[in-house]
Amino acid sequence: MGQPEVKRRRLNTGAVAGILHSLRQLGPASPSRPPEDAATSTAIQSQILSLIAQIAVGIWRRHASHFESQGASIKNEIVAKKVKGNLEKAISLISEIEEAIPLESVSPAEVETRPGQAKPPVSQHKNPIFATGTTSLVPADDISDVSKSFEAQLSSLMDLYQPPAPAEKMGCDAQRQQPPLKITQPIPNKSLSSIQHPWSKEVEQVLRDQFRMTQFRHNQLEAIHATLAGKDVFVLMPTGGGKSLCYQLPAVIQSGKTRGITLVISPLISLMQDQVEHLRAFGIRAATFHSETKPEDRKHIMAALQTPHPERHLSLLYVTPEIIRKSESFQRCLETLSHNKRLARLVVDEAHCVSQWGHDFRPDYKALGNFRKEFPHIPLMALTATATRNVITNIKSHLGMEDCETFSQSFNRPNLYYEVLKKDKSTVRDIANLIMRKYQGKAGIVYTLSRKSTEKIASKLQEFGIAAYYYHASVPAEEKAATQEDWQEGNIQVIVATIAFGMGIDKPDVRFVIHESIPKSLEGYYQETGRAGRDGRPSECYLYFSGSDVFTLRNLIRDGDGSEQQKARQGNLLEKAIAFCRNQTDCRRVEILRYFGESLSAAECGATCDNCRANDKCEMQQDFTKYAVAILMLIRHRGRLTSNQCVNFLLGRKASMERKGLEQYYGMAKRITKDDMHRVFDRLATGGALTENNVTHRTSQMVIQYFQLGPNAHALLSGEQSFAMVTKTRSDSQAALSATEELAGKPIPTYRRVRFVLPAKSREDYDSEGGETSKYFPRTTTHSEPSSIVSKYFI
Ligand SMILES: Nc1ncnc2c1ncn2[C@@H]1O[C@H](COP(=O)(O)OP(=O)(O)OP(=O)(O)O)[C@@H](O)[C@H]1O
């Protein structure tokens, strides 16, 4: 029987228009909705609009040949309409494009034999939005790929847009049952009245009257309840998610299980001061205590802490970890506080600084490990926006809070677009053009590696007429504050900075973050890009990648003062960042989230990264079964292995592993790239063929990320299942990036032969994370464990 002919389906703009009509009917803020909903509604509408524009551009790209003459102008117009927020016009332009695309007949056989794609059922689309008239949907169609991801995102946005449920049905339980909210917006219509705790009423009142907020964001209330109940709490929230409220609000509650002062450890003096000013504006008593606090203020604070009711003088005290470590008189105050049962909790902000495994370890944070031993009954709260699973294990074990309540949230920042570009001699000019073309009057940050290059790039941008200014650790404090303020107020458009700039920045409308050079780790990259789009509106992140930057960073690590183990750790973080840059296949959003142990389907990216958007990819389905099985066999043989041990052995690279009995596997993957082998490994882990087992090393306290066989290993080992992976390359950029790869991809031994040592002067030119901190918390060589190999140079 002849198979029916199907037609490629187009995006149904009529249905899209229908959705927008319903959105308008729902209204931005109906009288029954609390005011915060208006912001939510606007943010959702703007995301829907952005999706529509992305689809339009996607369709245009895929069918550019049909619009030789008018294509570019239509695309530009759509982008312009998107910027102006004109929904109707954007939709009608999509229709115009659609009209120009002829429906093509495709035989099912052709659809089925397309390489690298699963067999699609030829059926009507399940979602009525996309099931149109008589035209059948062929999911393998490239347009429907776009519409599928659009559909997924749109339906989750529509879920957020549901009319409010009756107040009595909402409450703590109702909120817990909600799927994790990926957009960091206040949870709409959450009733506070049904929360049953002795402190519930007071919490509600303080939120409204003192913090002047109407809603809690995702996990805030849960974290507050847990700490008020005297439990240890670990809060993982994306940048800008609202971590501060989780400890600031409980600090003023009188009806919790623990009373008195909330002690907050924070790594940056300027950050503390901002927080204290903010709290004082709300009428909350707060103070800072650090190396620069005037003696009379210190005396005053310490006297207050020793009174029977210190909370009458202070609710929150922000201190640097260095004070906890060094000041004996402060230690005595803490003992008195604890003895008087007036130390309500210890809060460790930016808790990733505790972990030597993380990207921004601070030796002074290490001393916090003693707190639990000295004050076993004081509840702890640790908060961070960037921590991989093993860093989390490390922080908890170091602070002695393994049994804490953990509140984690998706790290996904759906409004951010990610793109990696090739860096060459004209990069600064390209950056200037990009800013002038796309970001007229919009704020942004350009990150670069060295202090000198911040100054050079800023002056180059100024030559183009861009209001740019530099910022790095050795800029005098007053100038730094003035630069930040000017940028915050819009007098400076672009800050060109080392990583010294950023911690604690709460500017909502940063529209772009450009990395002019590769970041030292993906945690750093996530944190730095996280400064864009805190208002939830679409914003872009560009990273310029070059082999010479990799070369510089590898040498900085190699020539650092740390132990071999520490260098290996720093090297590992950098290698992951390099692999991310060189990857032209996988969705960048998926890769970032995978790094933090979170899984997301590429469809959910909705073409908001360069790899998902690229239409010049050449796809190939490759069978990697023998390599996947080899990984599993090695791990079965050894019980557990790290991904590097395993991959290096198969690649035939220097491996510490005993080869006896495993000779057949050593070097068997020589022809495969290291990145592809890591991709195979990662996919086995996400597919359940491997399971992660993080182990804290007893003596060094390092967390080692081991992998063991997982429940789905058997199917591969028994030959029941094969393992294929799509490899894609991008035709134009491939040549360009592989040229840089030639340098970047070279193993370290090559550099050893041509020993390259950065002159000491140039090493000083690089900043560590929170470069300002180094000034206040000098990391001297007397410390046995330097904070970070790279940062050692910069202090
Ligand atoms: N429930 C809420 N309702 C409205 N605004 C809120 C709420 N919670 C926090 N905010 C606001 O959100 C912004 C970000 O909060 P906050 O500075 O605590 O984020 P963060 O998680 O510490 O971010 P980062 O990791 O980047 O420092 C602040 O302006 C804060 O006032």
The ligand as an SDF file (V2000), in Angstrom:
LIG
                    3D

 31 33  0  0  0  0  0  0  0  0999 V2000
   10.1410   38.2650   47.4830 N   0  0  0  0  0  0  0  0  0  0  0  0
   10.6360   39.2780   46.7920 C   0  0  0  0  0  0  0  0  0  0  0  0
    9.8240   40.1420   46.1770 N   0  0  0  0  0  0  0  0  0  0  0  0
   10.3150   41.1820   45.4530 C   0  0  0  0  0  0  0  0  0  0  0  0
   11.6350   41.4470   45.3280 N   0  0  0  0  0  0  0  0  0  0  0  0
   12.4930   40.6090   45.9230 C   0  0  0  0  0  0  0  0  0  0  0  0
   12.0470   39.4830   46.6880 C   0  0  0  0  0  0  0  0  0  0  0  0
   13.1460   38.8670   47.1610 N   0  0  0  0  0  0  0  0  0  0  0  0
   14.2160   39.5490   46.7230 C   0  0  0  0  0  0  0  0  0  0  0  0
   13.8360   40.5890   45.9810 N   0  0  0  0  0  0  0  0  0  0  0  0
   14.7130   41.5660   45.2870 C   0  0  0  0  0  0  0  0  0  0  0  0
   15.4710   40.8740   44.2990 O   0  0  0  0  0  0  0  0  0  0  0  0
   16.7530   41.4540   44.1490 C   0  0  0  0  0  0  0  0  0  0  0  0
   17.8240   40.3700   44.2450 C   0  0  0  0  0  0  0  0  0  0  0  0
   17.8420   39.8630   45.5510 O   0  0  0  0  0  0  0  0  0  0  0  0
   19.2190   39.4580   46.2460 P   0  0  0  0  0  0  0  0  0  0  0  0
   20.1950   40.5670   46.1530 O   0  0  0  0  0  0  0  0  0  0  0  0
   18.9060   38.9080   47.5730 O   0  0  0  0  0  0  0  0  0  0  0  0
   19.6670   38.3040   45.2280 O   0  0  0  0  0  0  0  0  0  0  0  0
   20.8010   37.2500   45.4130 P   0  0  0  0  0  0  0  0  0  0  0  0
   20.1900   35.9120   45.2740 O   0  0  0  0  0  0  0  0  0  0  0  0
   21.5850   37.5190   46.6600 O   0  0  0  0  0  0  0  0  0  0  0  0
   21.6880   37.5400   44.1160 O   0  0  0  0  0  0  0  0  0  0  0  0
   23.2800   37.4200   43.9180 P   0  0  0  0  0  0  0  0  0  0  0  0
   23.6450   35.9790   44.0550 O   0  0  0  0  0  0  0  0  0  0  0  0
   23.5060   37.8900   42.5260 O   0  0  0  0  0  0  0  0  0  0  0  0
   23.9120   38.2940   44.9500 O   0  0  0  0  0  0  0  0  0  0  0  0
   16.8650   42.5170   45.2320 C   0  0  0  0  0  0  0  0  0  0  0  0
   16.6290   43.7690   44.6440 O   0  0  0  0  0  0  0  0  0  0  0  0
   15.7590   42.1670   46.2070 C   0  0  0  0  0  0  0  0  0  0  0  0
   15.2510   43.2960   46.8840 O   0  0  0  0  0  0  0  0  0  0  0  0
  1  2  1  0
  2  3  1  0
  2  7  2  0
  3  4  2  0
  4  5  1  0
  5  6  2  0
  6  7  1  0
  6 10  1  0
  7  8  1  0
  8  9  2  0
  9 10  1  0
 10 11  1  0
 11 12  1  0
 11 30  1  0
 12 13  1  0
 13 14  1  0
 13 28  1  0
 14 15  1  0
 15 16  1  0
 16 17  2  0
 16 18  1  0
 16 19  1  0
 19 20  1  0
 20 21  2  0
 20 22  1  0
 20 23  1  0
 23 24  1  0
 24 25  2  0
 24 26  1  0
 24 27  1  0
 28 29  1  0
 28 30  1  0
 30 31  1  0
M  END
$$$$
